[in-house]
Amino acid sequence: MLSNHLQNGMETAKLLWSRLPNSDEEPEGAVGVGHYKKTDGGTVESLDYEVIENYAYREEQTQRGKLYMYYSVGVKWFFALLIGIGTGFAAVFINISVENFAGWKYSLTFNIIQKSYFAGFFIYAFFNLALVLSSVYIITQFAPAAAGSGIPEIKGYLNGIDTHGILLFRTLIGKIFGSIGSVGGGLALGKEGPLVHTGACIASLLGQGGSTKYHLSSRWLQVFNSERDRRDLVTCGCAAGVAAAFRAPVGGVLFALEEVTSWWRSQLMWRVFFTSAIVAVVVRTAMGWCKSGKCGHFGSGGFIIWDVSDGQEDYSFMELLPMAVIGVIGGLLGALFNQLTLYITNWRRNYLHKKGNRVKIIEVCLISVITSIISFGLPLFRKCTSCPESDMNSGFECPRAPGMYGNYVNFYCSSKKEYNDLATIFFNTQDDAIRNLFSAKTIHEFSAQSLLTFLVMFYALAVVTFGTAVPAGQFVPGIMIGSTYGRLVGMFVVNFYTKLNIEEGTYALLGAASFLGGSMRMTVSLCVIMVEITNNLKLLPLIMLVLLISKAVGDAFNEGLYEEQARLRGIPLLESTPKYQMRSMTAKDACGNQKIVYFPRVAKVSDVVSILRSNNHNGFPVIDHSRNGETLVIGLMLRSHLLVLLQSKVDFQHSPLPCDLRGGSVPIRHNLSEFVKPVSSKGISIEDIHLSRDDLEMYIDLAPFVNPSPYIVPEDMSLSKVYNLFRQLGLRHIFVVPRAARVIGMITRKDLLIEDNEESAAVELQSTSVRGQKHDKRMRRRNADGEHPLLDGLLV
């Protein structure tokens, strides 16, 4: 009977294995891995953060009063509350699951080790392999966009680049459960980066009203119809993810400001801060509930993850040199880490992963087995050390069982009063290992040989594991690596400065900060995060010192980790500053020899379809002719808007004559939400639209739907200036036109200082059609006041 069940199980496993796709190529109509290949940037698309102020938009805005404005603001704050609550619960669920899986794994392994070493190793490796296999299977078969940390893709989204699949509901599910499997399986990666992606997914799903594919949507949540509002929500989600991952709400706000966003404003700062505060309350409440023992192995760490408030209280001037050395080491090792991961990930994407999902699964499983062998086998080569004399004030008990909270792990030692220093950091959860490395009053707990062995092996494992087909964060592995060489330096400093009160754990903390600064190149946000997670404000100047040094050293070799990975994934980020050569280039130089594709104001449907099929442009100038025969550009028409008009057919007309927009007699048959592209999807395609012969012979007036006020620059404007305008405003298109022939008006600062009353509001609405006579009077008045018409800028 047992042999029959075993044979049936093996046949089922073989059947499932044979059904795995052997290539990343998918059948026609499938949506999955094939669309995630971005090595050449072919599947990414720019986002429209500009508000399209066309006739339909203005008509809808005039129908909305102040009550709707207050309602919209209230909904934004309500969504910020929901994002904080959702991200907080997701973080608590992930942490409880990871800690309990790890606790069960280590407890079971330790009990079996007492009887048989090989049986204990088999259980340990099998437990890790099962968790990792579940993670990679979820990613390869269900949510391919959930692989990696997700921060480069989210940074690209907030920079104006949409990568297909990164904010879908299945990506959120894959990120949560994939992180539980990969981190609980003992791989050299963390869950903090994926939590940022998780928060962004929650925010995006709320912004679009849920997921229509899985019937989890609500019309009451479908309020925001612009990419700009969704961008603000995703920013709140990123901050919430960091706040939940490190229990550092202020650090989450600064992380969103410094690292991922390209556009910021004061109103957004308030909502981001509010969201992070909500996350802190949710996590704090959950941990207080878990301290009663209701969450199993979770909850012993407290709200501060690695509390070093009882460590070194002061430092001397002589310690600044070794601390500076830690900064240099962090910059060198961080830059090396970025370069190695770039090479390996590039090779993996171009060669290994092209062989299919089976190879991805085999790769991760092999790395899991190797990690288990190293973490389980290397401690056996270290001799156990006698426990130090018990100190009631130290708060540490020696020895401890593997997987239990505390220092001095007893791992296969002959005496009950001995501990294995290498197992204390290797055969342990990453949070507990870092807590041991940061711990104060534990001088000589680790030997230099053990720390060096762990540094080399874990560094290699982190390099190889990063980029595999599992959710992978790099914050905690970076802290592990940095705290190891930081503690090594601290040991030498303790031996050299024998008269000073020096704690090795202080240098471990500085080492962690230096490696993260050398790899990720963050400064302000990382500094605040390190202070929040360690609860030691006295070390703030030292953390600032090592961060500045490590970032300067790392910048001398390459870019930050997320920038390098974004470039590798084909995400065309616009950095904060333009390239130096752009100063000598003009807007016309950037245009090259482009052939501009125009639409007339009233276009034949067949011509529109033909143009959309013949090119992939996303924006088209729309032209019209004045009474004297002069050609005028009346605005910009988006490809997505054209597709909506073609699909609905309600704006088709038999006459090629334009409609009259001046009297407001043109009925608007569309809701603005119809023109909004679904989040992280390709939206409508021209192949999805089916038109009859009669439809193709009809006409469509594009004037009510064009953007009549696109951003325009003169052809001789420097490209660096165009770059700053494009990035700071979050644009997708800019018109380049010849130098203007005449000036019809000027705007100065005082024209923008409009009082909030009914009279000035009416003036504001009429400002778009000011007659030339009024402009002439205002210009004469300004010239009489001494203002030169060319100093304040031109309004073209």
KOLSE-385229 format. One record per residue (C-alpha): x, y, z. Coordinates in steps of 0.5 Angstrom, whole numbers, plus 500, padded with zeros to 3 digits. Example, Ala and Ser with C-alpha at 12.3 -4.5 7.8 and 13.67 -1.06 7.14 Angstrom:
BEGIN
525491516527498514
END
This chain:
BEGIN
500500500506505502509503496503505491502511495510513494509511486503515485506521488512521484508520478504526480511530481513528474507530471507537474514538472513536465508541465512547467514551460521550458521557455520564457516564450508564452502562447499568443494572448498569454500575459506573464513572464514574456512581458516582463523581459525588459533588457532592452527597455522594450516593454516599458512605457512612459506615464502621463503625469500631466493633466490634460486640460482639454474641453471635456476636462474643463467642462467636467471641472466647471460642474464640480464645486468646492464641495467636490474639492473637499471630498477629493482631499478627504478621500486622499487622506482616507486612502493614506489611512488605508495604505498605512493599515494595509501595509502594517498588517502585511508587514506583521503577517510576513514577520509572524510567518517568517519568525515562526517558520524559522523558530520551528525549523531551528527547534526541530533541527536542534532536537534532532541534532542531539540524536543524529547530526546527519538527520538534523542536517537533512531536516534543516536542508529539507525545511529550507528547500521546501520554503524556497521551492514554494517561493520560486514556484509562486514567482515563476508560475503566478507573479513573475513581476514579484521577483527581486526587491521591486525598488528599481521598478517602483523608482522608475514608476515614480520617475515616469516609467510604467513597467508592466505587471509591477503593481498588479494584485497577483504581484502583491500576493506573490510578493507577500508569500514569496518573501515568506518562503525566500526569507524563511528558507534561510537565503542570504536576502531580506524582506525589507525591499519587498515590503516597499514594493508591497506597500506600493502595490497596496497603494496602487490597488486602492488608487484604481479601486481594486482589482477588476480581474479578480472581482475585488473592486469597488466603485466607491474607491474609483475616485482618482482618474489621473496618474498624478494622484496615483503617483502620490498614493504609490509614494505613500505606499513606499514610505509605509513599506520602509516604516513597516520593515524597519519600524522607522516612520521618519526614516520611511518618509525620508526614504521616499523623499530621497531615494524613490521620488522624482517630484515632491510637494508639501501637501504630499509630505503631510500625507506620507508622514501620516501614512508612516505614523499609521504604520507605526501604530499598527505595528506597535499594536500588533507587537504588543498583542504578540508579546503575550505569546499569541504569535508563537516565536514572534514578538521578542524583539520589541519595537526597536529591532536592534536596541543598542541604547545600553552600548558605548556612551561616548567616543574619543577623538582617537577613534575617528580614524578607525571609524573613517577606515570603516567608511572607506571599507564600506565604500569599497565593498559596497561598490564591489558588491554592486559591480559583481551583482551587475555582472552576475545578474546580466549573465543570468538574464541574458543566458541562464534565465532564457532557458526557461522556468525550470532553470530558474527553479533549479538555480534557486534550489541549488543555492538553497542547498548550498546555503544550508550546507554552509550555514550548517556545516561551517560551524562544525569546523570551529571549536566551541568556546567556554562560556564567559563568567556569568554577569547578572548585569549583562542580561545574556545567558550562556549557552542558548539553543539555536534559533532562540533569542539571545547570544552564545548559541550551543551548536553541537558542543560537547559541554553544556557550558560552551558555545559556538561563535560561528553558529551564533551568527550563521545558524540563526535568523538574520535579525537575531544574528545582527542583534548578536553582532550589535550587542554590547558588553559581549567583548571577545564573544566572536573570534576574528577567524569566525567573523572573517569566515562569515564575512567571506561566505555570506558576502559570496552568498549575497552576491549569488542570491541577489537577482534570482527568481525570488523576492529579494531585499538587500537591506538586511544582508547589507547590514549583516555584511557591514556589521561583520567587518565593523565588529572586526575593526572594533576588535582591533580597536579594543586591543589597540586602545586598551584604556578606552571604554570601547564596545565592539557592537558600536563599530558593528553598527557603523560598519552596517551603515557604511556598507549600505551607504557604499552600496545604496548611496543613501545618506539622510534617510539611511542615517535616520533609519539606523538611529531609529532601529538602534535607539541610540541618538548619541551615535548620530554624528558617527553614522553621518561620518561613515555614510559620507565617506562610504558614499564618496568612495562608492561614487568614485567607482559606480552608481548605486545599487538601484540605479545599476539594477534599473539600467540593467532592467531597461528602465530609462530613469531620468536622474536628478541632474542632466548630463554635462554634454547637454549644455552644448546641445539644443532642443532641436539637436535632440529632435534630430531628423524626426518625421512629425506625424500630424492629425488634422482637427477633423480626421477621417476614421480610416486615416486615424486607424492607418496612422495608429497601425503604422507607428507606435507614437503615443502623442500626435500634434493636431493642426488646424487652418485659420481664416487666412490659411495659416497652419496652427497647432491647436494641441496634443492628442494622446494615442490612448485617447484616440483608441478610446474614441475609436472603441466607443464610436459615439463621437463619429460624424458624417460631416467633415466640418468641425463643431463649434466649441465656443457656445458650450453646445458640444455634448460630452459623451465620455467620463474622464475615467474612460481615458485613464489607462489601467495601472500597470497594464497596456490598456487598449490596443489598436488590434482590439478595435473592430470597425465596419466599412461604414465606420471607417468612412466617417469623421471625428472632430478631435478638438474637444479631446486635444490638450490645448496647452501642451508644454512648448520650448523654442528650438534653440533652448539648451537641452539641459534646460529641457531636461530639468523641465521634463523631469521636474514636471513629470512630462511625457511630451514637449513640443519644439517650435521655432522662435516665436514671432511676437509676444502677446503678454507677460506673466510675473510673480504678482500675476500668480498671487490670486486671492481666494475670493469669488471675484478673483476666481472669475478673473482666473477663469477668464485669464485664458482669453484675455484680449490683446488690448488689455495686454497692451495696457498691462504691458505699458503699465509694467514698462512704466514701472521699470519692468523689462518685458524680456526679463520675467519670461515669455508666455507663448
END
